[in-house]
C-alpha cells in the first residue's frame, strides 16, 4: 500500500490515527487529509520529536493499518466459511429428516 492510497482513503484511516495519536485532534487530522509531510510535521509539533522519529511513527502506523486490513480480510474469509458450513449442516439435517419420512 503506497501513501497515495492512504491519502485517498484518509477519512477511513483517520479514526485509527486519532486512536494512535491522542494529542492530534480529529479536526487536525481532517485538515491533514492524509498528506504524509503534514502528518509528520504535526507529530513533531505535538509530541516534540525529531522529524526522523515522526517519519518512523508514520511508517509504523502505515504498517499497522496494513496488518489490520489483512487481519480483517482473513476474518471475513473465516466468517464466510462458517456461514457456508452452517448452511450445509442445515441442508444435511433437512435431507436426513426427508429420508426418515
C-alpha positions as CSV (number, residue, x, y, z in Angstrom):
1,X,0.0,0.0,0.0
2,X,1.5,3.3,-1.0
3,X,1.0,6.6,0.7
4,X,-1.2,7.9,-2.2
5,X,-3.8,5.2,-1.4
6,X,-3.7,6.1,2.3
7,X,-4.2,9.8,1.3
8,X,-7.1,8.7,-0.8
9,X,-8.7,6.7,2.0
10,X,-7.8,9.1,4.7
11,X,-11.3,9.6,6.1
12,X,-11.5,5.9,6.8
13,X,-8.0,5.8,8.3
14,X,-8.5,9.0,10.4
15,X,-10.2,7.1,13.2
16,X,-7.3,4.8,13.6
17,X,-4.9,7.7,13.5
18,X,-6.9,9.5,16.2
19,X,-6.6,6.4,18.4
20,X,-2.9,6.2,17.6
21,X,-2.0,9.8,18.3
22,X,-4.3,11.2,21.0
23,X,-2.6,14.6,21.1
24,X,-3.5,15.2,17.4
25,X,-7.2,16.2,17.4
26,X,-9.7,14.8,14.9
27,X,-10.2,18.1,13.2
28,X,-6.4,18.5,12.8
29,X,-6.3,15.0,11.2
30,X,-9.2,16.1,8.9
31,X,-7.2,19.1,7.7
32,X,-4.1,17.0,7.2
33,X,-6.1,14.9,4.7
34,X,-3.6,12.1,4.7
35,X,-0.7,14.2,3.4
36,X,2.5,12.5,4.6
37,X,4.6,15.6,5.3
38,X,1.7,17.4,7.0
39,X,1.2,14.4,9.4
40,X,5.0,14.2,10.1
41,X,5.1,17.9,10.9
42,X,2.1,17.8,13.1
43,X,3.5,14.9,15.1
44,X,6.8,16.7,15.5
45,X,4.9,19.8,16.8
46,X,2.5,17.9,19.2
47,X,5.0,15.4,20.6
48,X,8.2,17.4,20.4
49,X,10.0,14.7,18.4
50,X,12.6,14.9,15.6
51,X,11.5,14.6,12.0
52,X,13.0,11.2,11.6
53,X,11.2,9.8,14.6
54,X,7.9,11.3,13.4
55,X,8.5,9.7,10.0
56,X,9.2,6.4,11.7
57,X,6.0,6.6,13.7
58,X,4.0,7.3,10.5
59,X,5.6,4.3,8.8
60,X,4.7,2.2,11.8
61,X,1.2,3.5,11.6
62,X,1.1,2.6,7.9
63,X,2.3,-1.0,8.7
64,X,-0.3,-1.3,11.5
65,X,-3.1,-0.3,9.1
66,X,-1.9,-2.8,6.5
67,X,-1.8,-5.6,9.2
68,X,-5.3,-4.7,10.3
69,X,-6.6,-4.8,6.8
70,X,-5.0,-8.2,6.2
71,X,-6.4,-9.5,9.5
72,X,-9.9,-8.2,8.6
73,X,-9.7,-10.0,5.2
74,X,-8.8,-13.2,7.0
75,X,-11.6,-12.8,9.5
76,X,-14.2,-12.2,6.7
77,X,-13.0,-15.3,4.9
78,X,-13.3,-17.4,8.2
79,X,-16.8,-15.9,8.8
80,X,-17.8,-16.8,5.2
81,X,-16.6,-20.3,5.7
82,X,-18.5,-20.6,8.9
83,X,-21.7,-19.4,7.3
84,X,-21.3,-21.9,4.4
85,X,-20.7,-24.7,7.0
86,X,-23.9,-23.8,8.9
87,X,-25.9,-23.8,5.6
88,X,-24.5,-27.2,4.7
89,X,-25.3,-28.5,8.1
90,X,-28.9,-27.3,7.8
91,X,-29.2,-29.0,4.4
92,X,-27.9,-32.3,5.8
93,X,-30.4,-32.2,8.7
94,X,-33.2,-31.4,6.3
95,X,-32.1,-34.2,3.9
96,X,-31.9,-36.7,6.9
97,X,-35.4,-35.6,8.0
98,X,-36.7,-36.1,4.5
99,X,-35.2,-39.6,4.2
100,X,-36.7,-40.7,7.5
101,X,-40.2,-39.9,6.3
